[in-house]
């Protein structure tokens, strides 16, 4: 982007350009990190955290599925990921087989 002629830009930033940390910042206290079972939020809107659904799609791609379509792969992957997350673990090939049976 071109520089406006009436704005003077210094050639380098001043040495004290980086602001310091906030006054109440404590590196030992990080509010978003779940470090104990009691730290897990509960209630509406919070579910069981599950693993990345990309792993399930890889499992679906390796499984022999009759009449394979992209829509069927997406549905089987979603069901398998939901089953694994409900059990609180990563997806396994058995989740994909159960999802395929349900479909």
Backbone as a ProteinNet text record, in pm:
[ID]
protein_1_A
[PRIMARY]
XXXXXXXXXXXXXXXXXXXXXXXXXXXXXXXXXXXXXXXXXXXXXXXXXXXXXXXXXXXXXXXXXXXXXXXXXXXXXXXXXXXXXXXXXXXXXXXXXXXXXXX
[TERTIARY]
85.2	0	89.8	53.2	134.1	120.5	223.7	225	168.5	87.2	33.4	146.5	147.7	259.8	263.7	151.9	150.7	178.8	208.3	237.3	382.9	453	595.1	609	667.1	686.1	833.5	864.2	1005	1062.7	1192.9	1256.8	1259.4	1258.1	1254.1	1173	1113.3	1033.2	1121.7	1068.4	1147.7	1177.2	1281.3	1323.5	1220.5	1143.9	1047	905.6	893.3	762.5	680.7	744.6	670.2	616.7	485.5	430.4	462.4	468.4	493.5	367.4	376.6	258	161.3	38	-62.2	-23.2	-68.5	-29.9	-76	-192.4	-245	-216.8	-127.5	-98.7	-10.2	-51	25.3	42.4	165.5	181.5	133.1	121.7	75.1	-77	-148.9	-295.6	-340.2	-384.3	-431.2	-575.7	-673	-813.1	-867.8	-809.1	-864.6	-813.8	-719.5	-659.7	-732.2	-775.7	-842	-733.6	-705.8	-598	-649.4	-776.5	-834.9	-979.1	-1034.1	-1172	-1272.4	-1248.1	-1339.3	-1336.7	-1232.5	-1221.8	-1306.2	-1355.1	-1433.4	-1567.8	-1601.6	-1730.7	-1843.6	-1956.6	-2072.6	-2194.6	-2299.6	-2423.6	-2458.7	-2567	-2606.5	-2500.8	-2474	-2373.2	-2236.6	-2214.4	-2087	-2110	-2030.4	-2042.4	-1916.4	-1894.3	-1772.4	-1671.3	-1554	-1456.8	-1411.3	-1408.7	-1367.4	-1244.2	-1183.6	-1065.1	-1100.8	-1001.6	-1019.4	-1097.9	-1198.7	-1281.5	-1209.1	-1098	-1020.3	-968.2	-940.9	-895.1	-1005.4	-1129.2	-1241.4	-1256.1	-1238.9	-1251.4	-1142.4	-1025.2	-920.1	-957.6	-1021.5	-1068.8	-1177.8	-1265.7	-1372.9	-1313.9	-1211.3	-1150.3	-1084.4	-1032.5	-966.3	-1062	-1183.6	-1280	-1349.2	-1373.8	-1444.1	-1594.2	-1646.9	-1788.1	-1854	-1958.1	-2029.6	-2104.4	-2107.7	-2176.2	-2126.1	-1995.6	-1933	-1970.4	-2019.9	-2047.2	-1990.1	-1959.6	-1908.9	-2008	-2137.2	-2237.7	-2239.3	-2230.9	-2230	-2105.3	-1990	-1867.3	-1880.3	-1939.7	-1956.5	-2050.1	-2158.5	-2254.2	-2193.3	-2126.4	-2061.5	-1954.2	-1878.2	-1775	-1832.4	-1943.5	-2006.1	-2061.5	-2124.4	-2179.4	-2067	-1961.4	-1848.9	-1778.5	-1761	-1697.5	-1783.6	-1915.2	-2004.9	-2002.5	-1998.1	-1993.6	-1864.1	-1752.4	-1624.2	-1619.1	-1671.6	-1670.5	-1761.8	-1873.8	-1964.1	-1897.7	-1810.2	-1738.5	-1609.8	-1578.4	-1462.2	-1328.9	-1320.6	-1195.7	-1184	-1069.7	-1049.6	-1128.3	-1156.1	-1232.4	-1147.4	-1212.8	-1149.2	-1229.5	-1172.2	-1246.6	-1383.2	-1397.1	-1526.8	-1635	-1599.1	-1695.5	-1745	-1654.5	-1692.6	-1784.1	-1753.2	-1838.6	-1980	-1987.7	-2119.2	-2195.1	-2127	-2191.6	-2240	-2162	-2202.5	-2323.2	-2327.2	-2442.6	-2568.3	-2554.1	-2668.8	-2720.8	-2629.4	-2670.8	-2736.3
-116.5	0	122.7	221.7	342.8	428.7	504.1	591.6	726.9	782.1	915.3	1016.6	1120.4	1214.9	1300.2	1316.3	1402.2	1324.6	1194.9	1115.3	1073.8	1108.4	1074.3	942.1	841.9	712	696.5	668.2	651.7	528.3	529.7	420	291.5	300.5	181.7	215.6	116.7	145.5	181.9	258.1	290.8	165	167.7	50.5	8.6	99.7	66	50.9	3.4	-8	-124.3	-228.3	-343.9	-314.3	-324.1	-299.5	-414.8	-387.7	-490.3	-570.7	-676.1	-755.9	-677	-720.8	-656.4	-670.3	-577.7	-576.1	-701.9	-755.4	-869.1	-1002.2	-1005.3	-1127.8	-1219.5	-1345.3	-1446.7	-1566	-1603.4	-1713.5	-1847.1	-1862.9	-1989.7	-2003.3	-1892.8	-1895	-1869.3	-1973.5	-1963	-2010.4	-1921.9	-1958.3	-2055.9	-2067.6	-2156.1	-2298.7	-2327.9	-2460.7	-2545.5	-2664.8	-2757.9	-2846.3	-2829.4	-2905.4	-3004.1	-3001.2	-3093.5	-3123.2	-3237.7	-3268	-3163	-3099.1	-2996.7	-2869	-2850	-2730.6	-2739.8	-2859.2	-2877.7	-2808.7	-2714.5	-2647.6	-2744	-2725.6	-2810.8	-2723.9	-2786.6	-2714.4	-2713.3	-2642.1	-2637	-2566.6	-2620.6	-2561.4	-2624.7	-2701.3	-2769.6	-2919.4	-2981.9	-3125.8	-3194.2	-3312.7	-3385.2	-3354.1	-3304.7	-3273.6	-3401.1	-3398.2	-3513.9	-3482.2	-3582.7	-3560.8	-3499.2	-3469.3	-3409.9	-3505.1	-3453.4	-3538.3	-3579	-3516.1	-3555.8	-3697.5	-3743.4	-3880.2	-3978.3	-3945.5	-4032.6	-4041.8	-3930.5	-3933.4	-4020	-4023.7	-4114.1	-4259.3	-4288.1	-4424.9	-4463.8	-4370.9	-4397.7	-4423.9	-4349.5	-4366.3	-4503.3	-4559.1	-4688.6	-4806.6	-4783	-4891.8	-4917.4	-5043.7	-5078.2	-5056.1	-4959.8	-4924.7	-4949.2	-5030.1	-5047.9	-4919.5	-4888.2	-4767.8	-4642.4	-4622.2	-4507	-4376.4	-4281.3	-4145.8	-4046.5	-3924.6	-3825	-3795.2	-3795.4	-3768.2	-3880.1	-4005.5	-4117.6	-4113.9	-4081	-4070.6	-3964.6	-3850.3	-3742.5	-3784.3	-3852.9	-3895.2	-4001	-4099.5	-4203.6	-4142.2	-4048.9	-3982.3	-3903.4	-3834.1	-3755.2	-3845.2	-3954.5	-4045.8	-4110.9	-4153.8	-4216.6	-4118.2	-3994.2	-3893	-3863.1	-3856.3	-3829.9	-3944.8	-4068.3	-4184.3	-4184.6	-4156	-4154	-4042.6	-3925.4	-3813.5	-3841.5	-3909	-3941.9	-4039.2	-4123.9	-4217.6	-4156.6	-4032.9	-3962.2	-4016.6	-4060.3	-4114.5	-4082.7	-4118.6	-4100.5	-4206.7	-4177.8	-4271.1	-4392.6	-4506.6	-4632.3	-4691.6	-4788.9	-4847.9	-4905.3	-4950.5	-5003.8	-4895	-4770.8	-4660.3	-4642.2	-4656.2	-4641.1	-4756.8	-4876.2	-4991.7	-4976.6	-4927.9	-4905.8	-4796.9	-4690	-4582.5	-4632.3	-4715.9	-4770.5	-4862.4	-4938.6	-5024.2	-4939.6	-4828.6	-4741.2	-4677.8	-4650.4	-4590	-4692.7
0	0	0	-75.7	-86.6	38.6	65.9	183	145.3	233.6	208.8	223.8	140.6	145	271.9	341.7	460.2	589.8	583.1	702.2	698.1	801.9	811.1	886.3	824.5	885.5	921.7	1049	1084.2	1014.8	994.4	922.3	1004	1135.2	1220.6	1345.7	1407.4	1526.7	1645.2	1739.3	1857.9	1939.4	2020.3	2097	2203.3	2256.7	2360.7	2302.5	2178.6	2114.6	2170	2219.7	2270.3	2410.3	2429.4	2562.3	2655.9	2781.5	2881.3	2909.3	2989.1	3021.1	3109.2	3111.7	3196	3342.4	3425.5	3566	3640.7	3606.4	3680.7	3610.2	3513.7	3439.2	3521.4	3528.4	3599.9	3507	3468.5	3373.5	3427.3	3557.8	3614.5	3606.2	3587.4	3583	3439.8	3374.3	3236.2	3233.7	3216.8	3235	3131.9	3013.9	2913.1	2918.8	3006	3011.9	3115.7	3073.4	3164.8	3224.2	3351.6	3415.6	3520.5	3548.6	3645.5	3602.5	3640.8	3600.8	3645.7	3757.7	3805.6	3723.2	3640.9	3556.7	3430.2	3397.8	3275.4	3290.2	3199.2	3208.5	3174.5	3238.6	3215.5	3189.4	3143.4	3119.4	2972.7	2937.1	2796.9	2713.8	2597.9	2511.1	2524.8	2630	2649.6	2634.1	2550.9	2531.8	2581.2	2531.8	2562.3	2454	2488.9	2384.3	2315.4	2185.4	2107.5	2025	1965.3	1883.5	1749.1	1672.4	1540.8	1450.4	1383.2	1297.5	1170.1	1137.5	1020.8	1031.3	1152	1173.6	1134.1	1166.5	1132.5	981.2	911.5	765.7	703.2	764.2	717.4	738.3	851.4	876.3	776	745.5	649.9	511.1	474.4	342.2	327.9	437.3	431.4	435.3	477	490.6	356.7	325.1	201.6	221.8	147.9	159.2	23.8	19.1	-107.9	-144	-270.2	-319.7	-249.2	-251.4	-184.6	-255.4	-178.2	-227.2	-126.2	-168.6	-72.6	40.2	7.9	111.3	215.3	168.9	262.3	350.2	292.2	371.7	479.5	445	542.8	655.7	621.9	724.4	816.1	755.8	836.6	925.8	872.1	952.3	1067.7	1043.8	1151	1261.6	1222.7	1323.5	1403.8	1335.2	1404.8	1498.1	1453.7	1539.8	1661.2	1643.1	1755.6	1855.1	1804.3	1894.2	1975.1	1908	1978.6	2082.5	2047.3	2142	2261.2	2236.2	2347	2444.2	2393	2479.1	2534.7	2494.3	2548.9	2502.4	2377.5	2326.4	2178	2121.2	1978.1	1902.5	1777.4	1694.9	1658.4	1650.1	1612.2	1496.4	1424.5	1312.1	1352.2	1474.3	1518.4	1516.5	1547.2	1539	1396.5	1300	1159.8	1117.6	1164.1	1130.2	1189	1311.3	1374.3	1297.5	1260.8	1186	1050.7	986.7	857.7	873.8	981.6	1009.1	1032	1101.9	1125.8	996.8	906.2	777.5	690.2
[MASK]
+++++++++++++++++++++++++++++++++++++++++++++++++++++++++++++++++++++++++++++++++++++++++++++++++++++++

